[in-house]
Amino acid sequence: MTYEYQTSFTCSKLITIEYDEKTHVVESITFLGGCPGNTIGVATLCKNKKLEEIVNLLSGIKCGYKPTSCPDQLAKACLAILDSISK
């Protein structure tokens, strides 16, 4: 399944997540915009992890003075997926 998440307050503008609906395992993540090294690194580290694990690992991370970060926005995207699955 594919999910697209519009980010807020970050250099990246969109996160696309491919995941398995039954297992909640992430197959791939791509960021549109942002710092390439950081976003590719985060996406690579999160591949093959469950949505729930990503939420626990990345929630609340801030980027400098900003209220959020690309990793935090990824956690929010994963949480949005989980919320939509549970409905």
ROSE-4610 file (N, C-alpha, C; in Angstrom, 1 decimal, always signed):
// ROSE-4610
residu = [M/M/M/T/T/T/Y/Y/Y/E/E/E/Y/Y/Y/Q/Q/Q/T/T/T/S/S/S/F/F/F/T/T/T/C/C/C/S/S/S/K/K/K/L/L/L/I/I/I/T/T/T/I/I/I/E/E/E/Y/Y/Y/D/D/D/E/E/E/K/K/K/T/T/T/H/H/H/V/V/V/V/V/V/E/E/E/S/S/S/I/I/I/T/T/T/F/F/F/L/L/L/G/G/G/G/G/G/C/C/C/P/P/P/G/G/G/N/N/N/T/T/T/I/I/I/G/G/G/V/V/V/A/A/A/T/T/T/L/L/L/C/C/C/K/K/K/N/N/N/K/K/K/K/K/K/L/L/L/E/E/E/E/E/E/I/I/I/V/V/V/N/N/N/L/L/L/L/L/L/S/S/S/G/G/G/I/I/I/K/K/K/C/C/C/G/G/G/Y/Y/Y/K/K/K/P/P/P/T/T/T/S/S/S/C/C/C/P/P/P/D/D/D/Q/Q/Q/L/L/L/A/A/A/K/K/K/A/A/A/C/C/C/L/L/L/A/A/A/I/I/I/L/L/L/D/D/D/S/S/S/I/I/I/S/S/S/K/K/K]
num = [1/1/1/2/2/2/3/3/3/4/4/4/5/5/5/6/6/6/7/7/7/8/8/8/9/9/9/10/10/10/11/11/11/12/12/12/13/13/13/14/14/14/15/15/15/16/16/16/17/17/17/18/18/18/19/19/19/20/20/20/21/21/21/22/22/22/23/23/23/24/24/24/25/25/25/26/26/26/27/27/27/28/28/28/29/29/29/30/30/30/31/31/31/32/32/32/33/33/33/34/34/34/35/35/35/36/36/36/37/37/37/38/38/38/39/39/39/40/40/40/41/41/41/42/42/42/43/43/43/44/44/44/45/45/45/46/46/46/47/47/47/48/48/48/49/49/49/50/50/50/51/51/51/52/52/52/53/53/53/54/54/54/55/55/55/56/56/56/57/57/57/58/58/58/59/59/59/60/60/60/61/61/61/62/62/62/63/63/63/64/64/64/65/65/65/66/66/66/67/67/67/68/68/68/69/69/69/70/70/70/71/71/71/72/72/72/73/73/73/74/74/74/75/75/75/76/76/76/77/77/77/78/78/78/79/79/79/80/80/80/81/81/81/82/82/82/83/83/83/84/84/84/85/85/85/86/86/86/87/87/87]
x = [+0.8/+0.0/+0.9/+0.4/+1.2/+0.4/+1.2/+0.6/+1.5/+0.9/+1.6/+1.2/+2.2/+2.0/+2.6/+1.8/+2.3/+2.9/+4.2/+4.8/+4.5/+4.9/+4.7/+6.0/+6.4/+7.5/+8.9/+9.0/+10.3/+10.7/+12.0/+12.5/+11.9/+11.6/+10.9/+9.5/+8.9/+7.5/+6.5/+7.0/+6.1/+6.9/+6.3/+6.8/+5.9/+6.5/+5.8/+6.3/+5.3/+5.6/+4.9/+5.7/+5.2/+5.2/+4.1/+4.1/+3.1/+3.3/+2.4/+1.3/+0.0/-1.1/-1.3/-0.9/-1.2/-0.1/+1.2/+2.3/+2.7/+2.3/+2.7/+4.2/+4.8/+6.3/+6.5/+7.4/+7.7/+8.6/+8.2/+9.0/+9.9/+9.4/+10.3/+9.7/+10.6/+10.2/+11.0/+10.3/+11.0/+10.5/+11.5/+11.2/+11.3/+10.4/+10.5/+11.1/+12.3/+13.0/+13.7/+14.2/+14.9/+16.4/+17.2/+18.6/+18.8/+19.3/+19.4/+20.0/+21.2/+21.9/+21.1/+20.4/+19.6/+18.4/+17.7/+16.4/+16.6/+17.7/+18.0/+18.4/+19.2/+19.7/+18.5/+17.6/+16.5/+15.6/+15.4/+14.6/+15.2/+16.5/+17.2/+17.1/+17.3/+17.3/+15.9/+14.9/+13.5/+12.9/+13.6/+13.1/+13.1/+12.1/+11.8/+11.5/+11.2/+10.7/+9.2/+8.5/+7.1/+6.8/+5.6/+5.1/+5.2/+4.8/+4.7/+6.1/+7.1/+8.5/+9.0/+8.7/+9.1/+8.5/+7.3/+6.6/+7.4/+7.7/+8.4/+9.8/+10.5/+11.9/+12.0/+11.1/+11.3/+10.4/+9.4/+8.5/+9.2/+8.9/+9.4/+10.8/+11.4/+12.8/+12.5/+13.4/+13.2/+14.5/+14.3/+15.4/+15.7/+16.8/+17.1/+16.0/+15.6/+14.6/+13.2/+13.1/+11.8/+11.0/+9.7/+8.9/+8.9/+9.5/+9.5/+10.7/+10.8/+11.9/+11.4/+12.2/+11.9/+11.6/+12.5/+12.2/+10.8/+10.6/+9.3/+8.1/+8.3/+7.2/+6.9/+8.0/+7.9/+7.1/+7.4/+6.7/+5.2/+4.9/+3.5/+2.8/+3.5/+3.0/+2.6/+3.5/+3.3/+2.1/+2.0/+0.9/-0.5/-0.4/-1.6/-2.0/-1.1/-1.4/-2.0/-1.4/-2.0/-3.4/-3.6/-5.0/-6.0/-5.6/-6.5/-6.7/-5.8/-5.9/-6.9/-6.8/-7.7/-9.1/-9.4/-10.8/-11.6]
y = [-1.2/+0.0/+1.2/+2.3/+3.6/+4.6/+5.4/+6.5/+7.7/+8.9/+10.1/+11.1/+11.7/+12.6/+14.0/+15.0/+16.4/+16.9/+17.2/+17.6/+19.1/+19.4/+20.8/+21.2/+22.5/+23.1/+22.4/+21.7/+21.1/+21.4/+21.2/+21.4/+20.4/+19.2/+18.3/+18.6/+18.4/+18.8/+17.6/+16.4/+15.2/+14.0/+13.0/+11.7/+10.7/+9.8/+8.7/+7.4/+6.6/+5.4/+4.2/+3.2/+1.9/+1.0/+0.3/-0.6/-1.7/-2.8/-4.0/-3.8/-3.8/-3.5/-4.5/-5.8/-6.8/-6.8/-6.7/-6.8/-5.4/-4.3/-3.0/-2.7/-3.6/-3.4/-2.4/-1.5/-0.5/-1.1/-0.9/-1.5/-0.4/+0.9/+2.0/+3.3/+4.3/+5.6/+6.6/+7.6/+8.6/+10.0/+10.9/+12.3/+13.1/+14.1/+15.1/+16.3/+16.7/+17.8/+17.4/+18.4/+18.1/+17.9/+17.6/+17.3/+15.9/+15.7/+14.4/+13.3/+13.7/+12.7/+12.3/+13.2/+12.9/+12.1/+12.6/+11.9/+10.5/+10.4/+9.0/+8.1/+8.7/+7.9/+7.4/+8.3/+8.0/+6.9/+7.1/+6.2/+4.8/+4.8/+3.5/+2.8/+3.5/+2.9/+2.4/+3.0/+2.7/+1.6/+1.3/+0.2/-1.1/-1.9/-3.2/-3.1/-1.9/-1.8/-1.6/-1.9/-1.8/-0.3/+0.1/+1.5/+1.9/+1.0/+1.3/+1.6/+0.8/+1.0/+2.4/+2.8/+4.1/+5.2/+5.1/+6.1/+6.2/+5.1/+5.1/+5.6/+5.4/+5.8/+7.3/+7.8/+9.2/+10.3/+10.0/+11.0/+12.0/+13.3/+14.3/+14.9/+14.3/+14.9/+16.2/+17.2/+18.5/+18.9/+19.8/+20.3/+21.7/+21.9/+23.2/+23.9/+25.1/+25.9/+25.5/+24.6/+24.2/+23.3/+23.3/+22.5/+21.0/+20.7/+19.3/+19.1/+17.9/+17.6/+16.6/+16.3/+15.2/+13.9/+13.5/+12.2/+12.3/+13.4/+13.5/+13.5/+14.2/+14.1/+12.7/+11.9/+10.5/+9.8/+10.0/+9.4/+9.8/+11.0/+11.5/+10.8/+10.6/+10.0/+8.5/+7.8/+6.5/+6.4/+7.3/+7.3/+7.6/+8.4/+8.7/+7.4/+6.6/+5.3/+4.4/+4.3/+3.4/+3.8/+5.1/+5.6/+5.2/+5.3/+5.0/+3.5/+2.7/+1.2/+0.8/+1.4/+1.0/+1.4/+2.3/+2.7/+1.8]
z = [+0.0/+0.0/+0.0/-0.6/-0.7/+0.1/+0.8/+1.6/+1.4/+1.1/+0.9/+2.0/+2.6/+3.7/+3.4/+3.5/+3.3/+4.6/+4.6/+5.8/+6.2/+7.4/+7.9/+8.6/+8.4/+9.1/+8.9/+7.7/+7.4/+6.0/+5.7/+4.3/+3.3/+3.8/+2.9/+2.8/+1.7/+1.5/+1.4/+1.1/+1.0/+1.4/+2.1/+2.4/+1.7/+1.0/+0.4/+1.1/+1.6/+2.3/+1.6/+1.3/+0.8/+2.0/+2.3/+3.5/+3.2/+4.0/+4.0/+4.9/+4.4/+5.3/+6.4/+6.1/+7.1/+8.2/+7.8/+8.8/+9.3/+8.7/+9.0/+8.8/+8.0/+7.7/+6.6/+6.7/+5.7/+4.7/+3.4/+2.3/+1.7/+1.7/+1.2/+1.7/+1.8/+2.1/+1.2/+0.7/-0.1/+0.4/+0.5/+0.9/-0.3/-0.5/-1.6/-0.9/-1.2/-0.6/+0.7/+1.4/+2.6/+2.3/+3.3/+3.2/+2.7/+1.5/+0.9/+1.8/+2.4/+3.2/+4.4/+5.0/+6.2/+5.8/+4.8/+4.5/+3.9/+3.1/+2.6/+3.7/+4.7/+5.8/+6.7/+7.0/+7.8/+7.1/+5.8/+5.0/+5.0/+4.8/+4.8/+6.1/+7.2/+8.5/+8.9/+8.4/+8.7/+7.8/+6.7/+5.8/+6.6/+6.4/+7.0/+8.5/+9.0/+10.4/+10.3/+11.4/+11.5/+11.8/+11.3/+11.5/+12.9/+13.8/+15.3/+15.8/+15.3/+15.8/+15.3/+14.1/+13.6/+14.4/+14.8/+15.6/+16.9/+17.6/+18.9/+18.8/+17.7/+17.5/+17.2/+16.4/+15.8/+16.3/+17.1/+17.5/+18.4/+18.2/+19.0/+18.7/+17.7/+17.3/+16.7/+17.1/+16.5/+15.7/+14.8/+13.9/+14.3/+15.1/+15.5/+16.2/+15.8/+16.4/+16.0/+15.0/+14.5/+15.5/+15.4/+16.3/+15.9/+14.8/+14.3/+13.5/+12.8/+11.9/+10.9/+9.9/+8.9/+9.6/+10.5/+11.2/+12.0/+12.7/+13.4/+12.5/+11.3/+10.3/+9.8/+9.7/+9.3/+10.3/+11.6/+12.7/+12.6/+12.4/+12.2/+11.1/+10.0/+8.8/+9.2/+9.8/+10.2/+11.2/+12.1/+13.0/+12.3/+11.3/+10.4/+9.7/+9.2/+8.6/+9.6/+10.8/+11.8/+12.2/+12.3/+12.6/+11.5/+10.3/+9.2/+9.1/+9.5/+9.4/+10.5/+11.7/+12.8/+12.7/+11.7/+11.5/+10.7]
